[in-house]
Amino acid sequence: MSSWAIGLAYFIPSFILVAGMIDDLRTQKVHNWLFLTCLSIALVFVLVVKGFSALPYSLLGMLCALACFLPFVLIGFFGAGDMKLYMAFGLATDWNTAFQVFVLSIFWGAAFGIVKSVISGNFFNIFRKLRGKNVEKIDREGVLKIPYTVALLLGWFTFVSFGVVA
């Protein structure tokens, strides 16, 4: 790939995740119009820059993103908007990148969850409850509700810092 194509290989996935994060932070959801826009941009990027021969690998990236997120969406850990945005990201990359970034985002999400539960005071209440002490009701919704698009973006930045984009 030429240097401008390599630059786009970093820029397009970054753009998708940054746009999703901004939408998520502003409205607490990822809108369908943004998903369709990002999906279109990713498809044009793959076809124009990487070529038609790269399309199967990009589609595998999209399916990998779906496979990683769907179980968590079904049990309510992630929103469907996060999954759809990540599918656009997967289309712009490949299955290996999508999987590795997802794993890294799990670590970032866990770190955010722990920090938020410590700040809210629920972290220590969980341990007291496990030890059988009487505590006030734990706000489970508040502990688990974090903008996951931030964790996805940080997972991508971690991957770019230590991995290779192809």
Long-range contacts (C-beta under 8 A, 24 or more apart in sequence): 1-49, 1-50, 5-49, 5-50, 6-165, 8-45, 8-49, 9-49, 9-93, 9-165, 9-166, 10-160, 10-165, 12-41, 12-42, 12-45, 12-92, 13-89, 13-92, 13-93, 13-97, 13-156, 13-165, 14-153, 14-156, 15-41, 16-41, 16-42, 16-85, 16-88, 16-89, 16-92, 17-85, 17-89, 17-149, 17-152, 17-153, 17-156, 18-153, 20-81, 20-82, 20-85, 20-149, 20-152, 21-147, 21-149, 21-150, 21-152, 21-153, 23-149, 24-81, 24-82, 24-147, 24-148, 24-149, 24-150, 25-147, 25-149, 25-150, 28-147, 29-79, 29-81, 30-79, 30-81, 30-82, 30-84, 30-85, 30-149, 31-81, 32-81, 32-84, 34-85, 35-81, 35-84, 35-85, 35-87, 35-88, 38-85, 38-88, 38-89, 39-87, 39-88, 39-91, 41-88, 41-92, 42-88, 42-89, 42-91, 42-92, 43-91, 45-92, 46-91, 46-92, 57-94, 57-95, 58-90, 58-91, 58-92, 58-93, 58-94, 59-91, 60-94, 60-95, 61-89, 61-90, 61-91, 61-92, 61-93, 61-94, 61-95, 61-97, 61-98, 62-87, 62-88, 62-90, 62-91, 62-98, 63-90, 63-95, 64-90, 64-95, 64-98, 64-99, 64-102, 65-89, 65-90, 65-98, 65-102, 66-90, 68-98, 68-99, 68-102, 69-102, 77-144, 78-148, 79-148, 82-148, 82-149, 82-152, 85-149, 85-152, 86-152, 89-152, 89-156, 93-165, 94-166, 97-159, 97-163, 97-165, 97-166, 100-159, 100-163, 101-152, 101-155, 101-156, 101-159, 102-152, 102-155, 103-155, 104-154, 104-155, 104-156, 104-158, 104-159, 105-148, 105-151, 105-152, 105-154, 105-155, 105-156, 106-151, 106-155, 107-155, 108-150, 108-151, 108-154, 108-155, 108-158, 109-146, 109-148, 109-151, 112-146, 112-150, 112-151, 113-143, 113-144, 113-146, 116-142, 116-143, 116-146, 117-143
